[in-house]
Amino acid sequence: MRKFIAILALVLVVALGIAYYNASNHITGSVEPDATSAPWQPAQLQIPSLGINAPVMGVGQTLSGAMDAPTSDVYNSPYWTSVFWYEQGAAPGQSGNMVIAGHVDRVGGDPAIFWSLGRLQPGDTVTVVTNAGSTYRYQVDRVVRYPANYPSQQAIDAVFGPSSGHHLNLITCSGVWTGNGYDERLVVFTTQVG
């Protein structure tokens, strides 16, 4: 009986340890929309010219007020193959700036979902599909690089600020790795079409 209780306690400790590790590293078993996701929220981002068809995860802000982009120390985490929709911005089909970010590389430096985002050109198409299956198409207007540490207020407003148009702005890291992150942010500005 003691042996059984010891084994049961060990299994419980291991299970709790795994759960704690996953929670502290923002690791989930799935990137599917949860039952509380609204039908109008973005579910998939498709960029045919880059071969991207990625699930969308909603995110808020970090404690410092920046857009969150969860990371993980796990190589095959869904964070490297998913994109992140900024929930404080516009939603698909709404006027304003809808912002979606994705990682350029994963732990160890191998490519992540937005590795090739800088190859987009004006006129390329980006599609957002909602949880309800509605499709919104956007056309690339321009691709811009901003300094990561000290972007101007004008740059922040261009990406996140109010707009009377229907825009989707895609963000990833770019430039040179400094040891603490990349020194630039690449932003693809698009406008809804159709």
C-alpha positions as CSV (number, residue, x, y, z in Angstrom):
1,M,0.0,0.0,0.0
2,R,2.8,2.4,0.8
3,K,4.4,1.7,-2.5
4,F,1.2,2.5,-4.3
5,I,0.7,5.8,-2.4
6,A,4.4,6.8,-3.1
7,I,3.9,6.1,-6.9
8,L,0.6,8.0,-6.9
9,A,2.2,10.9,-5.1
10,L,5.1,10.9,-7.6
11,V,2.7,10.9,-10.6
12,L,0.8,13.8,-9.0
13,V,3.9,15.8,-8.5
14,V,5.1,15.2,-12.1
15,A,1.6,16.2,-13.5
16,L,1.5,19.3,-11.4
17,G,5.1,20.2,-12.5
18,I,4.2,19.8,-16.1
19,A,1.0,21.9,-15.7
20,Y,3.0,24.7,-13.9
21,Y,5.7,24.7,-16.6
22,N,3.1,24.9,-19.4
23,A,1.1,27.7,-17.6
24,S,4.2,29.7,-16.8
25,N,5.5,29.4,-20.5
26,H,2.0,30.1,-22.0
27,I,1.9,26.6,-23.5
28,T,-1.5,25.3,-24.4
29,G,-2.5,22.0,-26.1
30,S,-4.4,23.7,-28.8
31,V,-4.8,27.0,-30.7
32,E,-8.5,26.3,-31.6
33,P,-11.0,29.0,-30.6
34,D,-12.5,28.4,-27.2
35,A,-16.2,28.3,-26.5
36,T,-16.2,32.0,-25.5
37,S,-14.8,33.2,-28.9
38,A,-17.2,35.5,-30.7
39,P,-18.1,34.5,-34.3
40,W,-16.7,37.8,-35.6
41,Q,-13.2,37.2,-34.1
42,P,-10.4,36.3,-36.5
43,A,-9.6,32.5,-36.6
44,Q,-7.2,32.1,-39.6
45,L,-4.7,34.3,-41.4
46,Q,-4.0,33.3,-45.0
47,I,-1.2,34.8,-47.1
48,P,-1.1,32.7,-50.3
49,S,2.0,34.2,-51.8
50,L,4.0,33.1,-48.7
51,G,2.2,29.7,-48.1
52,I,0.8,30.9,-44.8
53,N,-2.4,29.6,-43.3
54,A,-2.1,30.2,-39.6
55,P,-4.4,30.0,-36.6
56,V,-5.1,33.3,-34.8
57,M,-4.8,33.8,-31.1
58,G,-6.2,36.9,-29.4
59,V,-3.8,38.8,-27.1
60,G,-3.9,41.9,-25.0
61,Q,-1.2,44.1,-23.6
62,T,1.9,43.4,-21.5
63,L,2.4,45.1,-18.1
64,S,4.3,47.8,-19.9
65,G,1.4,48.5,-22.2
66,A,2.9,46.9,-25.4
67,M,1.1,44.4,-27.5
68,D,1.6,40.9,-26.1
69,A,3.3,38.2,-28.2
70,P,3.6,35.1,-26.2
71,T,6.8,33.0,-26.4
72,S,7.9,29.7,-25.3
73,D,11.2,27.8,-24.6
74,V,9.6,24.8,-26.4
75,Y,10.7,24.3,-30.0
76,N,7.4,23.0,-31.2
77,S,5.2,25.4,-29.3
78,P,2.1,26.6,-31.2
79,Y,3.3,30.1,-30.6
80,W,5.8,29.7,-33.4
81,T,3.2,28.7,-36.0
82,S,0.3,30.9,-34.9
83,V,-0.3,34.6,-35.2
84,F,-1.6,37.1,-32.5
85,W,-4.5,39.4,-33.0
86,Y,-4.4,42.6,-30.8
87,E,-7.9,42.5,-29.2
88,Q,-7.8,46.2,-28.3
89,G,-7.7,47.1,-32.0
90,A,-10.2,46.7,-34.8
91,A,-11.8,43.4,-35.7
92,P,-12.2,42.0,-39.2
93,G,-14.5,44.2,-41.2
94,Q,-14.5,47.1,-38.7
95,S,-13.1,50.5,-39.5
96,G,-9.7,51.1,-37.8
97,N,-6.4,49.3,-37.6
98,M,-6.6,45.6,-37.0
99,V,-3.1,44.4,-35.9
100,I,-1.8,40.9,-36.2
101,A,1.7,40.0,-35.1
102,G,3.8,36.8,-35.6
103,H,7.2,35.6,-34.6
104,V,10.0,35.7,-37.2
105,D,11.9,32.9,-35.6
106,R,11.6,30.4,-32.8
107,V,13.8,29.3,-29.9
108,G,17.1,28.3,-31.4
109,G,16.7,30.7,-34.4
110,D,14.8,28.4,-36.8
111,P,12.0,30.1,-38.9
112,A,8.7,30.9,-37.4
113,I,5.4,31.8,-39.0
114,F,6.4,35.3,-40.2
115,W,10.0,34.4,-41.3
116,S,9.3,35.5,-44.9
117,L,6.9,38.4,-44.2
118,G,9.4,40.9,-45.6
119,R,8.9,39.4,-49.0
120,L,5.4,40.7,-49.4
121,Q,5.0,43.4,-52.0
122,P,2.3,46.1,-52.7
123,G,-0.6,44.4,-54.4
124,D,-0.2,41.0,-52.6
125,T,-3.3,39.6,-50.9
126,V,-3.9,38.7,-47.2
127,T,-7.1,37.1,-46.0
128,V,-8.6,36.9,-42.6
129,V,-11.3,34.2,-41.8
130,T,-13.5,34.7,-38.7
131,N,-14.8,32.0,-36.4
132,A,-18.1,32.2,-38.2
133,G,-16.4,31.6,-41.6
134,S,-16.7,35.2,-42.9
135,T,-13.8,36.1,-45.2
136,Y,-12.1,39.5,-45.4
137,R,-9.5,40.3,-48.0
138,Y,-6.8,42.9,-47.7
139,Q,-4.2,44.2,-50.2
140,V,-0.7,45.2,-49.3
141,D,-0.1,48.9,-49.5
142,R,3.5,49.2,-48.2
143,V,6.2,47.5,-46.1
144,V,8.0,49.6,-43.5
145,R,10.7,49.0,-40.9
146,Y,10.8,50.9,-37.6
147,P,13.4,51.0,-34.8
148,A,12.3,48.5,-32.1
149,N,13.4,50.4,-29.0
150,Y,12.3,53.9,-29.8
151,P,9.7,54.1,-32.5
152,S,8.2,57.6,-33.0
153,Q,4.7,58.4,-31.9
154,Q,3.9,58.8,-35.5
155,A,4.9,55.2,-36.2
156,I,2.9,53.9,-33.2
157,D,-0.1,55.8,-34.4
158,A,0.3,54.5,-37.9
159,V,0.2,50.9,-36.7
160,F,-2.2,51.1,-33.7
161,G,-3.9,54.5,-33.9
162,P,-7.5,55.2,-35.0
163,S,-8.4,55.2,-38.7
164,S,-11.5,55.7,-40.7
165,G,-10.4,53.1,-43.2
166,H,-10.4,49.3,-42.9
167,H,-6.8,48.3,-42.4
168,L,-4.8,45.2,-41.3
169,N,-1.3,45.8,-40.1
170,L,1.0,42.7,-39.8
171,I,4.0,43.0,-37.5
172,T,7.2,40.9,-36.9
173,C,10.8,41.4,-35.8
174,S,13.5,42.2,-38.3
175,G,16.9,43.8,-38.6
176,V,19.9,42.6,-36.5
177,W,19.7,40.3,-33.4
178,T,21.2,42.3,-30.5
179,G,21.3,39.5,-28.0
180,N,18.1,40.7,-26.3
181,G,15.9,40.9,-29.4
182,Y,15.9,42.4,-32.9
183,D,16.6,46.1,-33.5
184,E,13.7,46.6,-35.9
185,R,10.0,45.9,-36.4
186,L,8.7,45.1,-39.9
187,V,5.2,46.3,-40.5
188,V,3.1,45.4,-43.6
189,F,0.3,47.9,-44.0
190,T,-2.8,46.6,-45.9
191,T,-6.3,47.9,-46.8
192,Q,-9.5,45.9,-47.1
193,V,-10.7,45.2,-50.6
194,G,-13.9,43.8,-52.1
